[in-house]
Amino acid sequence: MEEELVIKAIKGNFNAYSIVVNNLKDEGYKLAYTILKNEQDSMDAYLQAV
């Protein structure tokens, strides 16, 4: 299912893109926090990456 959503998102389906981004939200924030060690900076970095 996830692979199908990614393929749809790549093809320009905004709803599929939104679902994929939402599913990866926690991992993206955790990675940013691991690097930056600051809650606000981590959230800003994640939001800029999306």
PQR file of N, CA, C, O and H, with PARSE charges and radii, in Angstrom:
ATOM      1  N   MET A   1       0.817  -1.196   0.000 -0.4000 1.5000
ATOM      2  CA  MET A   1       0.000   0.000   0.000 -0.0000 2.0000
ATOM      3  C   MET A   1       0.857   1.255   0.000  0.5500 1.7000
ATOM      4  O   MET A   1       0.587   2.192  -0.751 -0.5500 1.4000
ATOM      5  N   GLU A   2       1.888   1.282   0.835 -0.4000 1.5000
ATOM      6  CA  GLU A   2       2.762   2.462   0.918 -0.0000 2.0000
ATOM      7  C   GLU A   2       3.439   2.725  -0.431  0.5500 1.7000
ATOM      8  O   GLU A   2       3.558   3.873  -0.859 -0.5500 1.4000
ATOM      9  H   GLU A   2       2.108   0.521   1.445  0.4000 1.0000
ATOM     10  N   GLU A   3       3.877   1.664  -1.087 -0.4000 1.5000
ATOM     11  CA  GLU A   3       4.546   1.829  -2.382 -0.0000 2.0000
ATOM     12  C   GLU A   3       3.599   2.440  -3.409  0.5500 1.7000
ATOM     13  O   GLU A   3       4.007   3.293  -4.198 -0.5500 1.4000
ATOM     14  H   GLU A   3       3.780   0.731  -0.739  0.4000 1.0000
ATOM     15  N   GLU A   4       2.350   2.016  -3.406 -0.4000 1.5000
ATOM     16  CA  GLU A   4       1.360   2.574  -4.328 -0.0000 2.0000
ATOM     17  C   GLU A   4       1.155   4.071  -4.065  0.5500 1.7000
ATOM     18  O   GLU A   4       1.037   4.863  -5.000 -0.5500 1.4000
ATOM     19  H   GLU A   4       2.019   1.323  -2.765  0.4000 1.0000
ATOM     20  N   LEU A   5       1.113   4.445  -2.789 -0.4000 1.5000
ATOM     21  CA  LEU A   5       0.955   5.863  -2.442 -0.0000 2.0000
ATOM     22  C   LEU A   5       2.140   6.687  -2.919  0.5500 1.7000
ATOM     23  O   LEU A   5       1.968   7.795  -3.427 -0.5500 1.4000
ATOM     24  H   LEU A   5       1.209   3.802  -2.029  0.4000 1.0000
ATOM     25  N   VAL A   6       3.340   6.150  -2.757 -0.4000 1.5000
ATOM     26  CA  VAL A   6       4.540   6.865  -3.199 -0.0000 2.0000
ATOM     27  C   VAL A   6       4.513   7.054  -4.707  0.5500 1.7000
ATOM     28  O   VAL A   6       4.835   8.133  -5.203 -0.5500 1.4000
ATOM     29  H   VAL A   6       3.480   5.250  -2.345  0.4000 1.0000
ATOM     30  N   ILE A   7       4.136   6.024  -5.434 -0.4000 1.5000
ATOM     31  CA  ILE A   7       4.069   6.119  -6.898 -0.0000 2.0000
ATOM     32  C   ILE A   7       3.041   7.171  -7.312  0.5500 1.7000
ATOM     33  O   ILE A   7       3.300   7.982  -8.202 -0.5500 1.4000
ATOM     34  H   ILE A   7       3.875   5.147  -5.032  0.4000 1.0000
ATOM     35  N   LYS A   8       1.883   7.155  -6.670 -0.4000 1.5000
ATOM     36  CA  LYS A   8       0.853   8.157  -6.970 -0.0000 2.0000
ATOM     37  C   LYS A   8       1.346   9.562  -6.643  0.5500 1.7000
ATOM     38  O   LYS A   8       1.097  10.501  -7.399 -0.5500 1.4000
ATOM     39  H   LYS A   8       1.672   6.497  -5.947  0.4000 1.0000
ATOM     40  N   ALA A   9       2.048   9.710  -5.512 -0.4000 1.5000
ATOM     41  CA  ALA A   9       2.572  11.017  -5.112 -0.0000 2.0000
ATOM     42  C   ALA A   9       3.583  11.520  -6.128  0.5500 1.7000
ATOM     43  O   ALA A   9       3.577  12.700  -6.477 -0.5500 1.4000
ATOM     44  H   ALA A   9       2.250   8.947  -4.898  0.4000 1.0000
ATOM     45  N   ILE A  10       4.449  10.636  -6.607 -0.4000 1.5000
ATOM     46  CA  ILE A  10       5.445  11.020  -7.617 -0.0000 2.0000
ATOM     47  C   ILE A  10       4.766  11.488  -8.893  0.5500 1.7000
ATOM     48  O   ILE A  10       5.259  12.386  -9.577 -0.5500 1.4000
ATOM     49  H   ILE A  10       4.454   9.677  -6.324  0.4000 1.0000
ATOM     50  N   LYS A  11       3.643  10.880  -9.205 -0.4000 1.5000
ATOM     51  CA  LYS A  11       2.901  11.248 -10.417 -0.0000 2.0000
ATOM     52  C   LYS A  11       2.071  12.514 -10.245  0.5500 1.7000
ATOM     53  O   LYS A  11       1.424  12.968 -11.189 -0.5500 1.4000
ATOM     54  H   LYS A  11       3.243  10.151  -8.650  0.4000 1.0000
ATOM     55  N   GLY A  12       2.087  13.092  -9.028 -0.4000 1.5000
ATOM     56  CA  GLY A  12       1.414  14.371  -8.821 -0.0000 2.0000
ATOM     57  C   GLY A  12       0.124  14.315  -8.034  0.5500 1.7000
ATOM     58  O   GLY A  12      -0.569  15.327  -7.933 -0.5500 1.4000
ATOM     59  H   GLY A  12       2.613  12.724  -8.261  0.4000 1.0000
ATOM     60  N   ASN A  13      -0.225  13.168  -7.472 -0.4000 1.5000
ATOM     61  CA  ASN A  13      -1.445  13.057  -6.684 -0.0000 2.0000
ATOM     62  C   ASN A  13      -1.213  13.694  -5.314  0.5500 1.7000
ATOM     63  O   ASN A  13      -0.480  13.155  -4.484 -0.5500 1.4000
ATOM     64  H   ASN A  13       0.338  12.345  -7.555  0.4000 1.0000
ATOM     65  N   PHE A  14      -1.845  14.843  -5.089 -0.4000 1.5000
ATOM     66  CA  PHE A  14      -1.613  15.588  -3.851 -0.0000 2.0000
ATOM     67  C   PHE A  14      -2.100  14.836  -2.618  0.5500 1.7000
ATOM     68  O   PHE A  14      -1.448  14.880  -1.575 -0.5500 1.4000
ATOM     69  H   PHE A  14      -2.441  15.280  -5.763  0.4000 1.0000
ATOM     70  N   ASN A  15      -3.234  14.148  -2.718 -0.4000 1.5000
ATOM     71  CA  ASN A  15      -3.748  13.401  -1.559 -0.0000 2.0000
ATOM     72  C   ASN A  15      -2.782  12.296  -1.156  0.5500 1.7000
ATOM     73  O   ASN A  15      -2.537  12.090   0.033 -0.5500 1.4000
ATOM     74  H   ASN A  15      -3.764  14.112  -3.565  0.4000 1.0000
ATOM     75  N   ALA A  16      -2.233  11.583  -2.132 -0.4000 1.5000
ATOM     76  CA  ALA A  16      -1.250  10.539  -1.840 -0.0000 2.0000
ATOM     77  C   ALA A  16      -0.011  11.153  -1.211  0.5500 1.7000
ATOM     78  O   ALA A  16       0.542  10.594  -0.263 -0.5500 1.4000
ATOM     79  H   ALA A  16      -2.432  11.750  -3.098  0.4000 1.0000
ATOM     80  N   TYR A  17       0.432  12.293  -1.723 -0.4000 1.5000
ATOM     81  CA  TYR A  17       1.595  12.995  -1.172 -0.0000 2.0000
ATOM     82  C   TYR A  17       1.349  13.360   0.296  0.5500 1.7000
ATOM     83  O   TYR A  17       2.224  13.176   1.142 -0.5500 1.4000
ATOM     84  H   TYR A  17      -0.018  12.747  -2.492  0.4000 1.0000
ATOM     85  N   SER A  18       0.163  13.872   0.587 -0.4000 1.5000
ATOM     86  CA  SER A  18      -0.171  14.265   1.959 -0.0000 2.0000
ATOM     87  C   SER A  18      -0.134  13.074   2.911  0.5500 1.7000
ATOM     88  O   SER A  18       0.347  13.186   4.039 -0.5500 1.4000
ATOM     89  H   SER A  18      -0.548  14.021  -0.100  0.4000 1.0000
ATOM     90  N   ILE A  19      -0.639  11.944   2.455 -0.4000 1.5000
ATOM     91  CA  ILE A  19      -0.632  10.740   3.288 -0.0000 2.0000
ATOM     92  C   ILE A  19       0.787  10.264   3.542  0.5500 1.7000
ATOM     93  O   ILE A  19       1.131   9.912   4.671 -0.5500 1.4000
ATOM     94  H   ILE A  19      -1.030  11.852   1.539  0.4000 1.0000
ATOM     95  N   VAL A  20       1.614  10.251   2.505 -0.4000 1.5000
ATOM     96  CA  VAL A  20       3.004   9.809   2.651 -0.0000 2.0000
ATOM     97  C   VAL A  20       3.751  10.729   3.619  0.5500 1.7000
ATOM     98  O   VAL A  20       4.450  10.247   4.511 -0.5500 1.4000
ATOM     99  H   VAL A  20       1.334  10.537   1.588  0.4000 1.0000
ATOM    100  N   VAL A  21       3.614  12.026   3.456 -0.4000 1.5000
ATOM    101  CA  VAL A  21       4.292  12.987   4.326 -0.0000 2.0000
ATOM    102  C   VAL A  21       3.817  12.821   5.761  0.5500 1.7000
ATOM    103  O   VAL A  21       4.628  12.838   6.688 -0.5500 1.4000
ATOM    104  H   VAL A  21       3.046  12.417   2.732  0.4000 1.0000
ATOM    105  N   ASN A  22       2.518  12.660   5.954 -0.4000 1.5000
ATOM    106  CA  ASN A  22       1.982  12.487   7.299 -0.0000 2.0000
ATOM    107  C   ASN A  22       2.513  11.205   7.947  0.5500 1.7000
ATOM    108  O   ASN A  22       2.803  11.186   9.144 -0.5500 1.4000
ATOM    109  H   ASN A  22       1.860  12.646   5.202  0.4000 1.0000
ATOM    110  N   ASN A  23       2.639  10.148   7.166 -0.4000 1.5000
ATOM    111  CA  ASN A  23       3.152   8.876   7.691 -0.0000 2.0000
ATOM    112  C   ASN A  23       4.623   8.975   8.094  0.5500 1.7000
ATOM    113  O   ASN A  23       5.074   8.237   8.969 -0.5500 1.4000
ATOM    114  H   ASN A  23       2.403  10.164   6.194  0.4000 1.0000
ATOM    115  N   LEU A  24       5.361   9.866   7.472 -0.4000 1.5000
ATOM    116  CA  LEU A  24       6.794  10.000   7.747 -0.0000 2.0000
ATOM    117  C   LEU A  24       7.114  11.137   8.720  0.5500 1.7000
ATOM    118  O   LEU A  24       8.279  11.400   9.020 -0.5500 1.4000
ATOM    119  H   LEU A  24       4.995  10.465   6.760  0.4000 1.0000
ATOM    120  N   LYS A  25       6.080  11.796   9.202 -0.4000 1.5000
ATOM    121  CA  LYS A  25       6.249  12.965  10.062 -0.0000 2.0000
ATOM    122  C   LYS A  25       7.117  12.672  11.291  0.5500 1.7000
ATOM    123  O   LYS A  25       8.059  13.412  11.575 -0.5500 1.4000
ATOM    124  H   LYS A  25       5.134  11.582   8.959  0.4000 1.0000
ATOM    125  N   ASP A  26       6.810  11.623  11.999 -0.4000 1.5000
ATOM    126  CA  ASP A  26       7.548  11.318  13.228 -0.0000 2.0000
ATOM    127  C   ASP A  26       9.017  10.995  12.951  0.5500 1.7000
ATOM    128  O   ASP A  26       9.906  11.451  13.670 -0.5500 1.4000
ATOM    129  H   ASP A  26       6.045  11.022  11.769  0.4000 1.0000
ATOM    130  N   GLU A  27       9.260  10.211  11.912 -0.4000 1.5000
ATOM    131  CA  GLU A  27      10.640   9.853  11.581 -0.0000 2.0000
ATOM    132  C   GLU A  27      11.451  11.076  11.161  0.5500 1.7000
ATOM    133  O   GLU A  27      12.620  11.209  11.526 -0.5500 1.4000
ATOM    134  H   GLU A  27       8.538   9.841  11.328  0.4000 1.0000
ATOM    135  N   GLY A  28      10.827  11.968  10.392 -0.4000 1.5000
ATOM    136  CA  GLY A  28      11.510  13.180   9.958 -0.0000 2.0000
ATOM    137  C   GLY A  28      11.875  14.082  11.119  0.5500 1.7000
ATOM    138  O   GLY A  28      12.979  14.625  11.177 -0.5500 1.4000
ATOM    139  H   GLY A  28       9.878  11.861  10.095  0.4000 1.0000
ATOM    140  N   TYR A  29      10.938  14.236  12.045 -0.4000 1.5000
ATOM    141  CA  TYR A  29      11.203  15.070  13.222 -0.0000 2.0000
ATOM    142  C   TYR A  29      12.298  14.444  14.088  0.5500 1.7000
ATOM    143  O   TYR A  29      13.199  15.142  14.552 -0.5500 1.4000
ATOM    144  H   TYR A  29      10.042  13.794  11.998  0.4000 1.0000
ATOM    145  N   LYS A  30      12.220  13.135  14.305 -0.4000 1.5000
ATOM    146  CA  LYS A  30      13.218  12.452  15.141 -0.0000 2.0000
ATOM    147  C   LYS A  30      14.621  12.597  14.547  0.5500 1.7000
ATOM    148  O   LYS A  30      15.586  12.835  15.273 -0.5500 1.4000
ATOM    149  H   LYS A  30      11.488  12.568  13.929  0.4000 1.0000
ATOM    150  N   LEU A  31      14.725  12.455  13.241 -0.4000 1.5000
ATOM    151  CA  LEU A  31      16.024  12.606  12.592 -0.0000 2.0000
ATOM    152  C   LEU A  31      16.552  14.026  12.776  0.5500 1.7000
ATOM    153  O   LEU A  31      17.718  14.219  13.121 -0.5500 1.4000
ATOM    154  H   LEU A  31      13.941  12.262  12.651  0.4000 1.0000
ATOM    155  N   ALA A  32      15.703  15.009  12.548 -0.4000 1.5000
ATOM    156  CA  ALA A  32      16.117  16.402  12.713 -0.0000 2.0000
ATOM    157  C   ALA A  32      16.531  16.676  14.153  0.5500 1.7000
ATOM    158  O   ALA A  32      17.518  17.372  14.391 -0.5500 1.4000
ATOM    159  H   ALA A  32      14.756  14.852  12.268  0.4000 1.0000
ATOM    160  N   TYR A  33      15.788  16.136  15.117 -0.4000 1.5000
ATOM    161  CA  TYR A  33      16.107  16.369  16.528 -0.0000 2.0000
ATOM    162  C   TYR A  33      17.433  15.704  16.899  0.5500 1.7000
ATOM    163  O   TYR A  33      18.208  16.258  17.680 -0.5500 1.4000
ATOM    164  H   TYR A  33      14.986  15.571  14.925  0.4000 1.0000
ATOM    165  N   THR A  34      17.693  14.537  16.351 -0.4000 1.5000
ATOM    166  CA  THR A  34      18.957  13.850  16.610 -0.0000 2.0000
ATOM    167  C   THR A  34      20.140  14.705  16.170  0.5500 1.7000
ATOM    168  O   THR A  34      21.181  14.726  16.826 -0.5500 1.4000
ATOM    169  H   THR A  34      17.064  14.087  15.717  0.4000 1.0000
ATOM    170  N   ILE A  35      19.973  15.396  15.075 -0.4000 1.5000
ATOM    171  CA  ILE A  35      21.053  16.223  14.533 -0.0000 2.0000
ATOM    172  C   ILE A  35      21.122  17.576  15.247  0.5500 1.7000
ATOM    173  O   ILE A  35      22.208  18.027  15.610 -0.5500 1.4000
ATOM    174  H   ILE A  35      19.127  15.379  14.542  0.4000 1.0000
ATOM    175  N   LEU A  36      19.980  18.221  15.449 -0.4000 1.5000
ATOM    176  CA  LEU A  36      19.957  19.606  15.933 -0.0000 2.0000
ATOM    177  C   LEU A  36      19.866  19.752  17.445  0.5500 1.7000
ATOM    178  O   LEU A  36      20.288  20.770  17.992 -0.5500 1.4000
ATOM    179  H   LEU A  36      19.097  17.855  15.154  0.4000 1.0000
ATOM    180  N   LYS A  37      19.325  18.755  18.125 -0.4000 1.5000
ATOM    181  CA  LYS A  37      19.200  18.781  19.593 -0.0000 2.0000
ATOM    182  C   LYS A  37      18.391  19.975  20.108  0.5500 1.7000
ATOM    183  O   LYS A  37      18.624  20.461  21.215 -0.5500 1.4000
ATOM    184  H   LYS A  37      18.983  17.928  17.680  0.4000 1.0000
ATOM    185  N   ASN A  38      17.449  20.436  19.302 -0.4000 1.5000
ATOM    186  CA  ASN A  38      16.607  21.564  19.685 -0.0000 2.0000
ATOM    187  C   ASN A  38      15.219  21.348  19.090  0.5500 1.7000
ATOM    188  O   ASN A  38      15.077  21.141  17.885 -0.5500 1.4000
ATOM    189  H   ASN A  38      17.260  20.042  18.403  0.4000 1.0000
ATOM    190  N   GLU A  39      14.193  21.397  19.950 -0.4000 1.5000
ATOM    191  CA  GLU A  39      12.835  21.080  19.519 -0.0000 2.0000
ATOM    192  C   GLU A  39      12.333  22.011  18.416  0.5500 1.7000
ATOM    193  O   GLU A  39      11.849  21.545  17.385 -0.5500 1.4000
ATOM    194  H   GLU A  39      14.309  21.564  20.929  0.4000 1.0000
ATOM    195  N   GLN A  40      12.444  23.312  18.626 -0.4000 1.5000
ATOM    196  CA  GLN A  40      11.929  24.268  17.644 -0.0000 2.0000
ATOM    197  C   GLN A  40      12.701  24.201  16.329  0.5500 1.7000
ATOM    198  O   GLN A  40      12.097  24.205  15.256 -0.5500 1.4000
ATOM    199  H   GLN A  40      12.837  23.691  19.464  0.4000 1.0000
ATOM    200  N   ASP A  41      14.022  24.138  16.403 -0.4000 1.5000
ATOM    201  CA  ASP A  41      14.819  24.039  15.187 -0.0000 2.0000
ATOM    202  C   ASP A  41      14.519  22.760  14.418  0.5500 1.7000
ATOM    203  O   ASP A  41      14.520  22.752  13.187 -0.5500 1.4000
ATOM    204  H   ASP A  41      14.512  24.135  17.274  0.4000 1.0000
ATOM    205  N   SER A  42      14.263  21.684  15.145 -0.4000 1.5000
ATOM    206  CA  SER A  42      13.952  20.406  14.514 -0.0000 2.0000
ATOM    207  C   SER A  42      12.633  20.474  13.769  0.5500 1.7000
ATOM    208  O   SER A  42      12.523  19.978  12.648 -0.5500 1.4000
ATOM    209  H   SER A  42      14.262  21.690  16.145  0.4000 1.0000
ATOM    210  N   MET A  43      11.634  21.083  14.385 -0.4000 1.5000
ATOM    211  CA  MET A  43      10.348  21.215  13.724 -0.0000 2.0000
ATOM    212  C   MET A  43      10.468  22.127  12.508  0.5500 1.7000
ATOM    213  O   MET A  43       9.878  21.840  11.465 -0.5500 1.4000
ATOM    214  H   MET A  43      11.723  21.485  15.295  0.4000 1.0000
ATOM    215  N   ASP A  44      11.211  23.204  12.622 -0.4000 1.5000
ATOM    216  CA  ASP A  44      11.417  24.099  11.468 -0.0000 2.0000
ATOM    217  C   ASP A  44      12.106  23.359  10.325  0.5500 1.7000
ATOM    218  O   ASP A  44      11.709  23.490   9.167 -0.5500 1.4000
ATOM    219  H   ASP A  44      11.690  23.437  13.468  0.4000 1.0000
ATOM    220  N   ALA A  45      13.128  22.588  10.649 -0.4000 1.5000
ATOM    221  CA  ALA A  45      13.869  21.838   9.627 -0.0000 2.0000
ATOM    222  C   ALA A  45      12.947  20.839   8.949  0.5500 1.7000
ATOM    223  O   ALA A  45      12.958  20.713   7.725 -0.5500 1.4000
ATOM    224  H   ALA A  45      13.451  22.482  11.589  0.4000 1.0000
ATOM    225  N   TYR A  46      12.152  20.129   9.735 -0.4000 1.5000
ATOM    226  CA  TYR A  46      11.220  19.156   9.150 -0.0000 2.0000
ATOM    227  C   TYR A  46      10.229  19.842   8.219  0.5500 1.7000
ATOM    228  O   TYR A  46       9.989  19.369   7.108 -0.5500 1.4000
ATOM    229  H   TYR A  46      12.143  20.231  10.730  0.4000 1.0000
ATOM    230  N   LEU A  47       9.661  20.943   8.662 -0.4000 1.5000
ATOM    231  CA  LEU A  47       8.654  21.636   7.847 -0.0000 2.0000
ATOM    232  C   LEU A  47       9.257  22.216   6.572  0.5500 1.7000
ATOM    233  O   LEU A  47       8.591  22.264   5.538 -0.5500 1.4000
ATOM    234  H   LEU A  47       9.856  21.328   9.564  0.4000 1.0000
ATOM    235  N   GLN A  48      10.502  22.652   6.636 -0.4000 1.5000
ATOM    236  CA  GLN A  48      11.146  23.164   5.426 -0.0000 2.0000
ATOM    237  C   GLN A  48      11.449  22.039   4.433  0.5500 1.7000
ATOM    238  O   GLN A  48      11.436  22.247   3.220 -0.5500 1.4000
ATOM    239  H   GLN A  48      11.044  22.612   7.476  0.4000 1.0000
ATOM    240  N   ALA A  49      11.720  20.854   4.963 -0.4000 1.5000
ATOM    241  CA  ALA A  49      12.028  19.712   4.099 -0.0000 2.0000
ATOM    242  C   ALA A  49      10.784  19.214   3.352  0.5500 1.7000
ATOM    243  O   ALA A  49      10.882  18.658   2.259 -0.5500 1.4000
ATOM    244  H   ALA A  49      11.731  20.685   5.949  0.4000 1.0000
ATOM    245  N   VAL A  50       9.627  19.423   3.960 -0.4000 1.5000
ATOM    246  CA  VAL A  50       8.391  18.965   3.341 -0.0000 2.0000
ATOM    247  C   VAL A  50       8.001  19.975   2.319  0.5500 1.7000
ATOM    248  O   VAL A  50       6.979  19.815   1.651 -0.5500 1.4000
ATOM    249  H   VAL A  50       9.548  19.875   4.849  0.4000 1.0000
TER
END
